[in-house]
Amino acid sequence: MAAPSMVFTGRYAALRLCVDLIEELAEQMSPEDGCFSIIDSLDETAESVIAFTPWGLDRLNEMLDERRSQLI
């Protein structure tokens, strides 16, 4: 499998999947799941941005489906 050539921000994922709990789900994911933190500064207090590979977006969607099925 080829390495991903792009990632999508958590904001993009929230808009695409129409949900607000992306950060909560991302806490349950790892780089192997296609979830990363991106830091754009050498400053120790710099905030990070959550990013997902295309496969990570698919994994997020699966996690949402699992969560929805538990509510039914």
C-alpha positions in Angstrom: 0.0 0.0 0.0 1.4 3.4 -1.0 1.9 6.0 1.7 -0.7 8.8 1.7 0.2 11.9 -0.1 -2.2 14.2 1.6 -4.1 14.7 4.9 -7.3 16.4 5.8 -7.9 18.6 8.9 -10.3 17.8 11.6 -12.4 20.8 10.5 -12.6 19.2 7.0 -13.6 15.9 8.5 -16.3 17.5 10.7 -17.8 19.3 7.7 -17.6 16.2 5.5 -19.1 13.8 8.1 -21.5 16.4 9.5 -20.5 15.8 13.1 -19.0 17.9 15.9 -17.3 15.1 17.9 -14.3 14.6 15.6 -11.8 15.5 18.4 -13.4 13.0 20.8 -13.2 10.2 18.2 -9.6 11.2 17.2 -8.5 10.6 20.8 -9.3 6.9 20.3 -7.3 6.7 17.1 -3.6 6.3 16.4 -1.3 7.0 13.5 -2.0 3.4 12.3 -5.6 4.4 12.1 -4.7 7.4 9.9 -4.9 10.1 12.6 -2.0 12.6 13.2 -1.3 15.8 15.0 0.3 18.6 12.9 2.4 21.3 14.6 3.3 24.4 12.7 5.8 26.0 15.1 8.9 25.3 17.1 7.3 27.1 20.0 6.7 24.6 22.9 3.2 26.2 23.5 2.2 25.8 19.8 -1.2 24.3 19.3 -1.6 21.2 17.2 -4.1 20.5 14.5 -5.7 17.0 14.0 -5.3 15.6 10.5 -6.6 12.4 8.9 -5.4 10.4 5.9 -8.0 9.3 3.4 -8.0 5.9 5.2 -8.4 7.8 8.5 -11.6 9.5 7.2 -12.9 6.0 6.4 -12.0 4.8 9.9 -13.8 7.8 11.4 -16.9 7.0 9.4 -16.8 3.4 10.7 -16.5 4.7 14.3 -19.5 7.0 13.7 -21.5 4.0 12.4 -20.6 2.0 15.4 -21.6 4.8 17.8 -24.9 5.3 15.9 -25.7 1.6 16.1 -25.2 1.7 19.9 -27.8 4.4 20.2 -30.5 2.4 18.5 
